[in-house]
């Protein structure tokens, strides 16, 4: 999802994440044997229409405003976002399955997930730093000095600008608190309700993006 964030505006990114409210109920029917009622299906249909409209507008504005050669990045980012929602929805369902049947402390679950994520990236970072890439379109826009990942350059940026360090630490704290609250919601309610609450921040992000001038408001 974070790769897709580099290709689409923040508000479009957040609104397209609303597709998680379609994925999670469907997965809950398949794996948790939950029943969805008529008002649930009506809501899902409205979400599909809304996500389709947002995606179409984002691609249409990009095709008319972006220079030739950089076109397609927004559409590719949207495709990545939609695919990522299936992985996120699966994670929500797995968490509800285990938390519902066993007593697991939300703090411990978040810590365990973070530990495994840290281990994964310890293995992946050396591989990504050996991948050569170049160009200005698609995933090539993520390259740093012709490499997919460049940790030494990242540390150099932190040394030159300490604000990056504080922002990184703040982001870690924010995501940790967010995940603890999310897992607690899954524990006391359901994965579908967690997904619904998760997308309620869309309006705030969209308003802040417009107020800060990060993107224009289009009627």
HUMODA-V9040 format. One record per helix or strand. SS is the DSSP state (2 for helix, 1 for strand). FROM is the first residue (numbers start at 1). TO is the last residue. Records with the same first field share a line. If there is no record, write none. Layout:
SS->FROM-TO / FROM-TO
This chain:
2->2-5 / 10-31 / 38-65 / 73-101 / 106-128 / 138-142 / 151-160 / 162-188 / 191-211
1->132-132 / 144-144 / 147-147
